[in-house]
Amino acid sequence: MNTKEHTTMKMRGSADISYLQQTVDQLIWDFMQEHDIPGLTLAIVQAPYIPRVVGYGVSDSLQKRLASPNTMWPAAQISQAFAAVAVMQLYEDDKLDLNAPLESYLPELPESWKKITVLQLLRQTSGLPDYRKHPGFDLYREWTYLELLALIQKQALDFAPATDVEASATNFLLLTEIIERISRKSYREFVIERQIAFLGLKHTCFMEDLNSFNHEDVTASKNIHQKFKADKLYIDPTEPAASYDANDIPLKRIPSSAVRGYADIWASAQDISFWDIGLAGSVLIHKPENRALLYAPWQLPDGREIPAVAGWHFYRHRGLMDIKGTLPGYSSFLSRFTDSEELVCVTLLANKEAIDFTNLARKIAGAFGDLLSTNYDDNRLYLLEGQLPVQTMVEKLETELRKREIPLFAKFDHALNAKEAGLELLPTTVLVFGSPKVGTGLMQADPSISLELPLRISIWEDQTGSTWLAFPNLKRLSAEYGLENHPVIPKMQALLEQLVSSAGNIY
């Protein structure tokens, strides 16, 4: 049931931007503290408006720059969608055939690659090895297309094309090379012309263009801005975010050529939101059937439904789709609910790597539209909507537990039990697992918490066909026993979040 106390629909532009009695600001600040995130920018779309863009914390912790609407962050894997749009624009120009074999455009490729199609690259079903995994690859140096190709061109395919799905930066390297050869422009020039300049995005660029934006070096003035007092260009400045290692040494920026088409865009949260509104309609890709190629599930020849294309991941609840991204020092997230009753997008960009914003973004969306809530108690439970059928996610979760050498104590198939009792229940399975070495410490502190152990994850399908993974929020649960500050609780919470993410996503 929906646990919101109010039952009336929120009006668009409502001053009430809370979810389960917590404001969006509080949700974000609590999340930042929990995950030790220095800075973050949020942008909210209620199409065609972008009613809320706000920064939290610092985009550069040493120079004390504030995260702001103008802060530019690495978009990371959101960049794949820019590349995919470029491909579809050439397709709509009748200059590119999505079903053509790669040999039509890139005749220099190894023989085993030549029959792979452009569409298979977009769908990450080519089987091409990811050049980033090659021991000779260096993320922080400049690369040419031929140099990256040379790293892997003698390797065997990871799987036969069109038989499986696996994310590979090589797919987007080849797509951008095709774009360059067809358009006779650099990939950067084509994207700037057809997307960035076309939409008037003032805070979006490729890494090599960051220095073209006016931002003050505040180290000379001991972290105090001075130029805005005399030069209007430095009022409300556009500044690139920064991230640091454990020794406060700034992380290097990743050259666009090392992740071309895969993770090469820098942008503000507001610009990404503006761009996403353009993509949601016919502004960037004109025909709805062509947009559907980029954000609709599709099937492998064996009948498996694949809820992902070009970085986008698809879910059933209110037409949710999202892209998650991470690079050293940074994380990015973009989600869109495509339901005609309430088109809401959430963009989150931060200077901390490997942060999964899925759960937080769902709560933020719920604050702006009641229809977008999970309809479960997000305070008591950690909830994640899955992309796959229940049985598939159960199998993936079991695999993850084996990989981590975590004992599985029991598995309860409640739908099967209901059937044996002459009743009907949608697929619902609970896995019970844990490590005595971890759980014993909690029980030594308070034996009564044994009622909550071992750990468990429930996976079920609801009446709408959506699938869900959930477990009790351990911080809230442990507080009932006075153990919320026990050092093992954050580690257990993080483990459970990683497990549901691995089990619930296609890749």
C-alpha positions in Angstrom: 0.0 0.0 0.0 1.1 3.6 -0.5 2.4 4.8 2.8 2.0 8.5 2.0 -0.4 10.1 4.6 -2.0 12.3 2.0 -4.1 10.7 -0.6 -4.7 13.6 -3.0 -2.5 14.1 -6.0 0.2 16.7 -5.6 -0.3 19.7 -7.9 2.5 20.5 -10.3 4.7 23.1 -8.8 3.5 22.2 -5.3 5.5 23.7 -2.4 5.2 20.2 -0.8 8.4 18.5 -2.0 8.6 15.8 0.6 8.5 12.0 0.6 7.4 10.1 3.6 7.6 13.2 5.7 11.2 14.0 4.6 12.0 16.9 2.5 14.1 16.4 -0.7 16.9 18.5 0.9 16.9 16.2 4.0 16.9 13.1 1.9 19.9 14.3 -0.1 21.9 15.6 2.8 21.4 12.4 4.8 22.5 10.4 1.7 25.6 12.5 1.3 26.6 12.1 4.9 26.0 8.4 4.8 28.1 8.0 1.6 30.7 10.7 2.4 29.9 12.7 -0.7 31.6 16.1 -0.8 29.3 17.7 -3.3 26.3 17.0 -5.5 24.0 18.8 -7.9 20.3 17.9 -8.4 18.1 18.8 -11.3 14.4 18.0 -11.5 12.2 18.0 -14.6 8.5 18.2 -14.7 8.4 18.6 -18.5 8.6 21.0 -20.0 9.8 22.8 -16.9 13.0 22.3 -14.9 11.6 23.7 -11.7 14.4 22.8 -9.3 18.2 22.9 -9.7 20.2 23.0 -6.6 23.7 22.3 -5.4 24.7 20.7 -2.1 28.1 20.7 -0.5 31.3 21.5 -2.4 32.2 20.6 -5.9 35.9 21.1 -5.0 36.7 20.4 -1.4 40.2 21.9 -1.3 39.4 25.1 -3.2 36.0 25.3 -1.3 34.0 25.8 -4.5 30.3 25.3 -3.9 28.3 22.8 -5.9 25.9 24.9 -7.9 23.5 24.8 -10.9 26.5 25.8 -13.1 28.9 23.2 -11.8 30.1 20.9 -14.6 30.6 17.3 -13.8 31.7 14.2 -15.8 28.5 12.7 -17.2 30.3 9.3 -17.3 28.2 6.6 -19.0 25.4 9.1 -19.7 27.6 10.0 -22.6 26.6 6.8 -24.3 23.1 8.3 -24.9 24.7 11.3 -26.7 26.5 8.9 -29.0 23.3 6.9 -29.5 21.5 10.1 -30.5 24.2 11.0 -33.0 23.8 7.5 -34.6 20.1 7.9 -34.8 20.4 11.4 -36.3 22.6 10.0 -39.1 20.0 7.2 -39.5 17.2 9.7 -39.9 19.4 11.6 -42.4 19.4 8.4 -44.5 23.2 8.2 -44.2 23.5 5.1 -42.0 21.9 1.7 -42.0 21.5 0.3 -38.5 21.4 -3.3 -39.8 24.4 -2.9 -42.0 27.5 -5.0 -41.1 30.5 -3.1 -39.7 32.5 -4.0 -42.8 30.4 -1.5 -44.7 31.8 1.4 -42.7 35.0 0.0 -41.1 36.7 -2.4 -43.5 39.9 -2.6 -41.4 38.2 -4.6 -38.6 39.2 -8.2 -37.9 37.3 -10.8 -39.9 35.3 -12.0 -36.9 34.0 -8.5 -36.3 32.9 -7.6 -39.8 29.3 -9.1 -39.7 28.4 -7.4 -36.4 25.8 -4.7 -37.1 25.5 -1.1 -36.0 22.4 -2.0 -34.0 24.2 -4.7 -32.2 26.8 -2.1 -31.1 24.0 0.1 -29.7 22.5 -2.8 -27.9 25.8 -3.9 -26.4 25.2 -7.4 -27.9 28.2 -7.5 -30.2 30.4 -9.7 -28.0 33.4 -7.3 -28.6 35.9 -7.3 -25.8 36.2 -4.1 -23.8 39.5 -2.4 -24.5 39.4 -0.9 -21.0 40.1 -4.3 -19.6 43.3 -4.8 -21.6 46.4 -4.6 -19.3 48.0 -2.1 -21.7 45.2 0.4 -21.4 45.8 3.6 -19.5 42.7 5.7 -18.7 44.7 8.9 -18.4 46.6 9.1 -21.7 45.5 10.3 -25.1 44.6 7.5 -27.6 43.8 7.2 -31.2 41.1 5.0 -32.6 43.7 2.7 -34.2 45.7 2.4 -31.0 42.7 1.3 -29.0 41.7 -1.1 -31.8 45.2 -2.6 -31.7 44.8 -3.5 -28.0 42.0 -6.0 -28.7 41.8 -6.8 -32.4 43.5 -10.2 -31.9 41.3 -11.2 -29.0 38.4 -13.6 -29.4 34.8 -12.3 -29.1 33.4 -12.7 -25.6 30.3 -14.3 -27.1 28.8 -14.8 -30.5 27.0 -11.6 -31.7 23.3 -11.3 -30.8 23.5 -14.2 -28.3 24.1 -12.2 -25.1 24.5 -8.7 -23.7 27.5 -7.1 -22.0 28.6 -3.5 -21.7 31.7 -2.7 -23.6 33.3 0.7 -24.4 34.6 -0.8 -27.7 31.0 -0.7 -29.0 30.9 3.0 -28.6 34.4 3.5 -29.9 33.3 1.9 -33.2 30.1 3.9 -33.3 31.9 7.2 -32.9 34.4 6.1 -35.7 31.4 5.4 -38.0 29.9 8.8 -37.1 33.2 10.5 -38.1 33.5 8.7 -41.4 29.9 9.3 -42.5 29.7 12.9 -41.3 33.3 13.8 -42.3 33.6 15.6 -39.0 35.2 14.7 -35.7 32.8 13.0 -33.3 33.2 16.0 -31.0 32.3 18.5 -33.8 29.2 16.4 -34.8 27.8 16.2 -31.3 28.5 19.9 -30.6 26.7 20.9 -33.8 23.7 18.6 -33.7 23.1 18.4 -29.9 25.1 20.9 -27.7 24.9 24.0 -29.9 21.6 23.0 -31.4 20.0 22.9 -27.9 21.9 25.9 -26.7 23.6 24.0 -23.8 25.9 26.5 -22.2 27.4 24.2 -19.6 28.1 21.0 -21.7 31.3 20.1 -23.4 34.0 17.5 -24.0 36.9 17.4 -21.5 39.3 19.2 -23.8 37.0 22.2 -23.9 36.7 22.7 -20.2 39.4 25.4 -20.2 37.2 27.5 -22.5 34.9 28.3 -19.6 35.7 31.3 -17.3 36.5 30.1 -13.8 38.8 31.7 -11.3 41.8 30.0 -9.8 41.1 30.8 -6.1 44.2 29.1 -4.7 46.1 32.4 -5.0 43.6 34.2 -2.9 43.2 31.5 -0.3 40.0 30.1 -1.6 38.2 33.4 -1.8 36.7 34.5 -5.1 37.7 38.0 -6.2 37.2 38.5 -9.9 33.4 38.7 -9.7 33.7 42.1 -8.1 35.1 43.6 -11.3 34.2 41.2 -14.1 30.6 40.0 -14.8 31.9 36.8 -16.4 32.8 35.6 -12.9 29.4 36.2 -11.4 27.6 32.9 -10.8 30.6 31.1 -12.4 30.7 28.0 -14.4 33.2 25.7 -12.7 34.3 22.2 -13.3 34.0 19.8 -10.3 37.1 18.3 -8.8 37.8 15.1 -6.9 40.7 14.0 -4.8 42.4 10.9 -3.6 42.9 9.9 0.0 46.1 12.1 0.2 44.2 15.2 -1.2 46.0 14.9 -4.6 43.6 16.0 -7.4 42.5 13.2 -9.7 43.5 13.7 -13.3 40.9 14.5 -15.9 40.2 11.6 -18.3 40.9 12.5 -21.9 37.9 12.2 -24.2 39.9 10.0 -26.6 40.3 7.3 -23.9 36.5 6.9 -23.5 35.2 8.4 -26.7 31.4 8.0 -27.0 31.3 6.1 -23.8 32.1 8.5 -21.0 33.5 11.7 -22.6 30.9 14.4 -21.8 31.1 17.0 -19.0 27.8 18.8 -18.2 25.8 20.6 -15.5 22.8 18.7 -14.1 20.5 21.4 -15.6 22.0 20.9 -19.1 21.6 17.1 -18.9 18.0 17.7 -17.9 17.4 20.1 -20.8 19.0 17.6 -23.2 16.8 14.8 -21.8 13.6 16.8 -22.4 14.8 17.3 -26.0 15.3 13.5 -26.3 12.0 12.7 -24.7 10.2 14.5 -27.6 11.0 14.8 -31.3 13.6 17.6 -30.9 16.7 15.4 -31.3 15.3 12.3 -32.8 12.2 13.1 -34.8 10.3 9.8 -35.3 8.8 8.0 -32.3 9.7 4.6 -33.7 13.4 5.6 -33.9 13.3 6.9 -30.3 11.8 3.6 -29.3 14.9 1.9 -30.6 16.9 3.7 -27.9 14.5 3.4 -25.0 12.4 0.3 -25.2 13.1 -3.3 -24.3 13.9 -5.7 -27.1 14.4 -9.5 -27.5 17.4 -11.7 -28.2 16.8 -14.5 -30.8 16.3 -17.0 -27.9 13.3 -14.9 -26.7 15.0 -13.3 -23.7 13.8 -9.7 -23.2 16.6 -7.3 -22.8 15.6 -4.1 -20.8 18.6 -2.0 -21.8 20.0 -0.1 -24.8 22.9 2.3 -25.1 23.3 2.8 -21.4 19.6 3.2 -20.7 18.0 0.7 -18.4 14.2 0.1 -18.5 11.7 -0.8 -15.8 7.9 -1.3 -15.8 6.7 1.1 -13.1 5.4 4.3 -14.8 7.8 3.8 -17.7 10.9 4.4 -15.7 14.3 4.4 -17.5 17.7 5.4 -16.2 21.4 5.6 -16.8 24.0 5.1 -14.1 27.5 6.2 -14.5 30.8 6.2 -12.6 34.4 7.3 -13.3 37.3 7.6 -10.8 36.2 10.3 -8.4 32.7 10.9 -9.8 29.2 9.4 -10.2 26.3 10.3 -12.4 22.6 9.4 -12.7 19.7 10.3 -14.9 16.2 8.8 -14.7 13.0 9.5 -16.5 9.4 8.4 -15.8 7.8 8.4 -19.2 4.2 7.8 -18.0 1.9 10.4 -19.8 0.3 11.4 -16.5 3.6 12.6 -15.0 6.8 12.9 -16.9 9.5 13.5 -14.3 13.2 13.3 -14.7 15.9 13.3 -11.9 19.5 14.1 -12.6 22.2 13.7 -9.9 25.9 14.4 -10.3 28.5 14.1 -7.6 32.3 14.0 -6.9 32.4 10.5 -5.3 32.8 7.4 -7.4 30.7 4.2 -7.4 27.6 5.8 -5.9 24.3 4.2 -6.9 21.6 6.9 -6.8 18.8 4.6 -7.9 17.1 4.4 -4.5 17.5 8.1 -3.7 16.3 9.2 -7.1 13.2 7.2 -6.7 12.3 8.9 -3.5 13.1 12.3 -5.0 10.7 11.6 -7.9 8.1 10.4 -5.4 8.3 13.9 -3.8 7.4 15.5 -7.1 4.7 13.1 -8.2 2.7 10.7 -6.1 2.3 8.3 -9.0 6.0 7.7 -9.0 6.4 6.4 -5.5 7.1 2.7 -5.0 3.8 2.2 -3.1 5.8 0.5 -0.3 7.4 1.8 2.9 10.7 3.3 1.7 11.6 4.3 5.2 11.4 0.8 6.6 12.7 -1.0 3.5 15.5 -0.5 1.0 13.7 -1.1 -2.3 15.0 -1.5 -5.8 12.8 -2.1 -8.9 14.3 -5.0 -10.9 14.7 -5.2 -14.6 14.3 -8.9 -14.8 11.8 -11.7 -14.0 11.8 -12.9 -10.4 13.3 -16.3 -11.1 16.2 -14.7 -13.1 17.0 -12.3 -10.3 16.8 -15.1 -7.7 19.4 -17.0 -9.8 21.6 -14.0 -10.1 21.5 -13.3 -6.4 22.4 -16.9 -5.7 25.4 -16.5 -8.1 26.5 -13.4 -6.3 26.3 -15.1 -2.9 28.5 -18.0 -4.2 31.0 -15.5 -5.7 31.3 -13.8 -2.4 31.4 -17.1 -0.4 28.4 -16.1 1.6 26.5 -19.1 2.9 22.9 -19.4 1.7 20.9 -20.9 4.6 17.4 -21.1 3.0 15.3 -20.2 0.1 11.5 -19.8 0.4 9.4 -19.9 -2.8 6.2 -18.5 -1.4 4.4 -18.8 -4.8 5.2 -22.5 -4.9 4.0 -23.0 -1.3 0.8 -21.1 -2.1 0.2 -23.4 -5.1 0.7 -26.5 -3.1 -1.9 -25.1 -0.7 -4.4 -24.6 -3.5 -3.9 -20.8 -3.5 -2.4 -18.3 -6.0 0.4 -15.9 -5.4 2.5 -13.9 -7.8 6.2 -14.9 -7.9 7.7 -14.2 -4.5 10.9 -15.6 -3.1 13.0 -14.9 0.0 16.7 -15.8 0.3 18.1 -16.1 3.8 21.9 -15.9 4.1 24.7 -14.5 6.2 28.0 -14.9 7.8 28.3 -16.0 11.5 31.6 -14.0 11.8 29.6 -10.8 11.1 26.3 -11.5 12.8 27.8 -12.9 16.0 29.3 -9.5 16.9 25.8 -7.9 16.8 24.3 -10.7 18.9 27.1 -10.3 21.4 26.1 -6.6 21.7 22.4 -7.5 22.0 21.2 -11.1 21.8 17.7 -10.0 21.0 18.8 -8.9 17.5 19.0 -12.6 16.7 15.3 -12.2 15.8 16.5 -10.2 12.7 19.3 -12.5 11.7 20.4 -14.1 9.3 20.0 -11.5 6.6 17.3 -11.8 4.0 16.3 -10.4 0.6 12.8 -10.7 -0.8 12.2 -10.6 -4.6 8.6 -10.4 -5.9 6.4 -9.4 -8.8 3.5 -7.0 -8.2 0.1 -6.7 -9.8 1.4 -4.3 -12.5 4.2 -6.7 -13.6 6.9 -4.7 -11.9 9.5 -6.8 -10.0 11.1 -5.7 -6.8 14.0 -6.5 -4.5 13.9 -5.4 -0.9 15.5 -5.8 2.5 15.0 -4.1 5.9 16.8 -0.8 6.2 19.5 -1.9 8.6 20.2 1.5 10.1 16.6 1.9 11.1 16.3 -1.7 12.2 19.4 -1.6 14.3 18.3 1.6 16.0 15.4 -0.4 17.5 18.1 -2.3 19.4 20.3 0.7 20.1 23.0 -0.6 17.7 22.7 2.0 14.9 26.3 3.0 15.6 27.7 -0.5 15.6 30.6 -0.5 13.0 29.3 -3.5 11.2 25.9 -2.0 10.3 27.2 0.3 7.4 29.2 -2.6 6.0 26.2 -4.9 6.0 23.9 -2.2 4.5 26.4 -1.6 1.7 26.8 -5.3 1.0 23.0 -5.8 0.7 22.7 -2.8 -1.6 25.4 -4.2 -3.8 23.7 -7.6 -3.9 20.3 -6.3 -4.9 21.9 -4.0 -7.6 23.8 -7.0 -9.1 20.8 -9.2 -9.0 18.3 -6.6 -10.3 20.1 -5.1 -13.3 20.8 -6.6 -16.7 24.4 -5.5 -16.5 
